[in-house]
Structures are given as structure tokens and as C-alpha cells.
Amino acid sequence: MIDLTVHEEKLESAAMVARDKSIRIPTFKMMRDPSLIPDSITAQLGDVGLWDLDPLNLFRITWHNEPTPHGGGFGGVNYLELPSELTGVSARIFILVGKWFPTGAHKVGAAFGCLVPRLVTGQFDPATQKAVWPSTGNYCRGGAYDSNLLGCESVAILPEGMSAERFHWLESVAGEIIKTPGSESNVKEIFDKCNELRASGEDLVIFNQFDEFGNYLWHYSVTGPAMQEVIEAELQPGQRFRGTALATGSAGTIASGDYLKQHYPDSVIGAAEAIQCPTILYNGFGEHRIEGIGDKHIPWVHNVKNTDMAIGLDDEATIALTRLFNEPAGKAYLVDQGIKPDLVEQLSLFGISCIGNMLATIKLAKHYEMGSNDVLVTIGTDSMEMYNSRLVELNDERGEFTSLDASAAFHRYMLGTGLDHVQELGYWDRKRIHNLKYYTWVEQQGKTFEEIQAQWYDEDYWTSIQTMADPIDDLIEQFNERVGLGV
């Protein structure tokens, strides 16, 4: 759970750091609804770039940023609708766009959800302690960024095989970068490094997105309502919201599905993973190239009992479509197929894991035979800004992407997306997946048998976490009063 016990001595030290650095902290309510942000702060943001290392950008941890790299205000949620000419299904599919967060990815919000509760209770002292961010990519970037804005030292941990863009940017933001062996699927190696740091005696706090419920809470409280805002804006008479499909990753984003299911009880939640590493589907293992969805375990913060479908994705499909959406021949081919040119130009807003989410949503629509009165929503975690080096590598490995390649990618992986590796989850299917948590979290990482049982059997376990945003907001407001800068 999220411990809100106050440690007065460290709390005062944290407040002194915030006072010295003119740091004010937004509430969850403000991230959900930026109209609550004071006009004085909104006005100051007019001179601040979206990625600037300025504490004011804490107030830009929201889905409502104006889509501009500098000086933007706030508006509606950033999203796109994908036409049936592209998806091959008549169901309406909407994708929220994560590019317009600071750092270019929504993980900066998940990191906020983990760090700030410890900061405003005095459980973390930025004056004396380092914040450690284990990740397969964007989360440690978001954590290092938040740490910088909140005046504390950070350590970013991520696999050595992740995209070059992640490392280049981190070098200017994180205090230290630790590269662990392997790539996307090598999460245990990250956990091993965390345990090594814990044993080192250094004064640090590890914010592990895979077991920190601040990750779950931020997406439940902020991403879920943003998705609902899109749904309510787009639903037409006779239409209904049917569900969401999301790569599990750290299982933070999929918490938005819990929020949506409470508001739309007939909706479903699909959990996607690479078939090259099919942990959910087949208790399997392996290595894959869908960056951002680390696996070979079930995250502690995944509410598996509320997951309706497991969806396997071929990582070659995401790679082929990455080229289709971004190479000149691919974009030209899409226009020839009747996709509007302005939408084709916006497909670079989709990073590799976003393309995976899109394919999972298409599979969900096909499985349930959804039609034009059915509405689905998913998430674009980041954009191609994080992966342009991959395009260069692919061209070096495979040669120029031609119109023939574009035709093959479009018809095989978009229009040809099938129902392979798709499973509706019954009670015992879900419990099998939940039970996999035991081997990672109880045997290896020190969680208790009682809590893993409570996650499954205690009806109040997950709902009690969902109610914690308001108490944390109260502590944030008290912290800001202590700092004495307003807000």
C-alpha cells in the first residue's frame, strides 16, 4: 500500500529544499483538471519549454497540455481517432497522445505518483537521499526529470539494449546512469541491481514502478479520467464504450482500465504482451523488441483479477508498422490507400509500444466482433522521438524501406491482424496469472504471502488504493503551505 506516515524531521528538511528552489507541487486534482491550477502559474508557463528543467513544469504533468514544445497552456486531452481505412475494423478507436508530457512520455506522471507521497510525508529527504529509478526506459527518464525538478539526486537504471535516445537525454538530467545486461525483457537484472544498491549502505530510496502503488494510483486517478473525457466527448447517440487494450509493462497504465470499468461496467480490459515473451499467455519467457513493456514477470501492481483478455503481439508487427508510419515510402503508400495525409503525418506521434497498444485494441475489436457503434480507447505512451535511431538501425540491417515493403506491412500487420494468441480469461485463467506473482515477489523480492492472498481475495484491497489521491492531495497542500510559496 502507499504509506502516508509523516516523518517530521525529514519533512522539514524536504520543505527547506523546496523553499530554496522555489518548488510548488501540484495536486492530483490539478493534474486531472488543470483549470484548478492558479492563473499566476499558468501565466509563468508561457515562458517555459515543455522539457525545460524548471519546477513549474511539475504543473505540466497532465494529459491536457497544449501540443507545443514551448510556452503552451492547457486545453482538452490530446488524442487521435484512427479511421477504419487504417485499422481494418469499423469500431471507433481513440488513442491518447503521450508526446505532450514533459520528457515526451506519460511515465513522468507515474514517477510523480511514486515520488511525491514520500516527499510530502518526509519519508524521502531530497537534501540527503538519492532517488533510484529502475526501469526499461521511460519511467527512469520521468523519475530523473521529476527528481531534478524536485531538487534531489537521482540514479536511473535501465537495460543497456534500450534506444540511444533514452541514454543521450538522461546524461544531462540524471545524476547517475546504470546500464544492466540485456534489453526489454531483462527486468530481473534490474531488480538484482536494486538489491545490490540496497545492500551497499548508501542513503537512497528505490522507487520501483513494478511494485509502487503510486504508479497504479496516478494512472487510475489521472489517466482513467482523461480517457473518460475522450469517451464522453466522442460517444454519439446509439454508441457505447466497450473497453481498452494496453501492454502490461509495469501495469501502471492498465489501472486506467479499472477506473473505466467502474464507470462503464460492461467494458473489458485487454492486457497485451509480446508473443516472443508470452508470460501471461503461456507462462513463457524470451526477448522482444517492443520497447517499454518489460516482462518475464507479473507486476505486483497489476490487478489481474480485473483483466478480461490476454493478447499476444508479434514484435515484428510493431517494427514493420514503425517503418510504415515513418519512412517516406510507407507514408506515401498509406496516402495511396486512402488515409488522409494530415493523419499520416501525425502517425509519428506513436512510439513502438503505442503501435503495440493499437494492434491489441484492433485484436480486441475483432475478437468481440465490434461494429461502428462500439468505441475503444488506448494509450500512446510516447512518440517516435524516442526511437528515430531504430529507423537508422533498421535501414542499415534491412535496406531501404520500399513501396513493396509498405504494401506487405500494411496488409499483413494492419488489415491482416488476426485472432492468433488471444485468450478470454476465465476465473482460473486469471488466478493462474496472478499466482505467477509469487515467484517474483514473494520468493525473490520480499513480499508476504498474506498480501498476495489479499490481492486476490480481499474485495477492498484495490479500491482502498484507489481512494488515496485525496489524502495525498491534502498532504501536498500542507507541504506547499509549509514551504510558503503559495498554491
C-alpha positions, 0 to 999 in steps of 0.5 A: 500500500502507499504509506502516508506516515509523516516523518517530521524531521525529514519533512522539514528538511524536504520543505527547506529544499523546496523553499530554496528552489522555489518548488510548488507541487501540484495536486492530483486534482490539478493534474486531472483538471488543470483549470484548478491550477492558479492563473499566476502559474499558468501565466509563468508557463508561457515562458517555459519549454515543455522539457525545460528543467524548471519546477513549474513544469511539475504543473505540466504533468497532465494529459491536457497540455497544449501540443507545443514544445514551448510556452503552451497552456492547457486545453482538452486531452490530446488524442487521435481517432484512427479511421477504419481505412487504417485499422481494418475494423469499423469500431471507433478507436481513440488513442491518447497522445503521450508526446505532450508530457514533459520528457515526451512520455506519460511515465513522468506522471507515474514517477510523480505518483511514486515520488511525491507521497514520500516527499510530502510525508518526509519519508524521502529527504531530497537534501540527503537521499538519492532517488533510484529509478529502475526501469526499461526506459521511460519511467527512469527518464520521468523519475530523473526529470521529476527528481531534478525538478524536485531538487534531489539526486537521482540514479536511473537504471535501465537495460543497456539494449534500450534506444540511444535516445533514452541514454543521450537525454538522461546524461544531462538530467540524471545524476547517475546512469546504470546500464544492466545486461540485456534489453526489454525483457531483462527486468530481473537484472534490474531488480538484482541491481536494486538489491545490490544498491540496497545492500551497499549502505548508501542513503537512497530510496528505490522507487520501483514502478513494478511494485509502487502503488503510486504508479497504479494510483496516478494512472487510475486517478489521472489517466482513467479520467482523461480517457473518460473525457475522450469517451464522453466527448466522442460517444454519439447517440446509439454508441457505447464504450466497450473497453481498452487494450494496453501492454502490461509493462509495469501495469501502471497504465492498465489501472486506467482500465479499472477506473473505466470499468467502474464507470462503464461496467460492461467494458473489458480490459485487454492486457497485451504482451509480446508473443516472443515473451508470452508470460501471461499467455503461456507462462513463457519467457524470451526477448522482444523488441517492443520497447517499454513493456518489460516482462518475464514477470507479473507486476505486483501492481497489476490487478489481474483479477480485473483483466478480461483478455490476454493478447499476444503481439508479434514484435515484428508487427510493431517494427514493420508498422514503425517503418510504415508510419515513418519512412517516406515510402510507407507514408506515401503508400498509406496516402495511396490507400486512402488515409488522409495525409494530415493523419499520416503525418501525425502517425509519428506521434506513436512510439513502438509500444503505442503501435503495440497498444493499437494492434491489441485494441484492433485484436480486441475489436475483432475478437468481440466482433465490434461494429461502428457503434462500439468505441475503444480507447488506448494509450500512446505512451510516447512518440517516435522521438524516442526511437528515430535511431531504430529507423537508422538501425533498421535501414542499415540491417534491412535496406531501404524501406520500399513501396513493396515493403509498405504494401506487405506491412500494411496488409499483413500487420494492419488489415491482416491482424488476426485472432492468433494468441488471444485468450478470454480469461476465465476465473482460473485463467486469471488466478493462474496469472496472478499466482505467477506473482509469487515467484517474483515477489514473494520468493525473490523480492520480499513480499508476504504471502498474506498480501498476495492472498489479499490481492486476490481475495480481499474485495477492498484491497484495490479500491482502498488504493484507489481512494488515496489521491485525496489524502495525498492531495491534502498532504501536498497542500500542507507541504506547499503551505509549509514551504510558503510559496503559495498554491 
